[in-house]
Amino acid sequence: MMKNWFNKLLGKDAAPKRKKVQINLNYEAHSFKLQDLDTEVVEDLNKQDARLSQEKLTK
């Protein structure tokens, strides 16, 4: 029985190696400074963040 298992193991071909594929992902990077935003926009964003965090805490 051991001989059959050993023969099966040696008789199998090695698994084929996978080929590497180069993928080119296009992406855009944006940078901004907080000083570039209007103070009203910053205040609105802060209010929205505070409201969202309160909603998460109450769930």
MODAKA-V912616 format. One record per residue. RES is the residue in one small letter. PHI is phi in whole degrees, 0 to 359 (999 if undefined). D_CENTER is the distance of its C-alpha to the mean C-alpha in Angstrom with 1 decimal. Layout:
BEGIN
res=[RES | RES]
phi=[PHI | PHI]
d_center=[D_CENTER | D_CENTER]
END
This chain:
BEGIN
res=[m | m | k | n | w | f | n | k | l | l | g | k | d | a | a | p | k | r | k | k | v | q | i | n | l | n | y | e | a | h | s | f | k | l | q | d | l | d | t | e | v | v | e | d | l | n | k | q | d | a | r | l | s | q | e | k | l | t | k]
phi=[999 | 297 | 294 | 297 | 297 | 294 | 295 | 296 | 295 | 286 | 282 | 281 | 284 | 292 | 296 | 294 | 280 | 280 | 271 | 280 | 240 | 278 | 239 | 256 | 262 | 273 | 212 | 246 | 248 | 242 | 236 | 211 | 246 | 297 | 291 | 287 | 279 | 292 | 295 | 295 | 295 | 296 | 296 | 297 | 296 | 296 | 295 | 295 | 297 | 296 | 294 | 296 | 292 | 293 | 297 | 294 | 289 | 278 | 285]
d_center=[48.4 | 46.6 | 47.8 | 46.2 | 42.8 | 43.1 | 44.2 | 41.2 | 38.8 | 40.5 | 40.9 | 37.2 | 35.5 | 32.4 | 29.1 | 28.2 | 25.5 | 22.5 | 22.5 | 19.7 | 18.8 | 18.1 | 15.7 | 16.2 | 13.5 | 15.4 | 14.2 | 16.4 | 16.5 | 18.8 | 20.7 | 23.2 | 25.5 | 26.6 | 30.1 | 29.4 | 28.8 | 31.9 | 32.7 | 33.1 | 29.5 | 28.3 | 30.6 | 29.3 | 25.7 | 26.9 | 28.8 | 25.9 | 23.7 | 26.7 | 27.3 | 23.7 | 23.8 | 27.2 | 26.1 | 23.4 | 26.1 | 28.6 | 26.5]
END
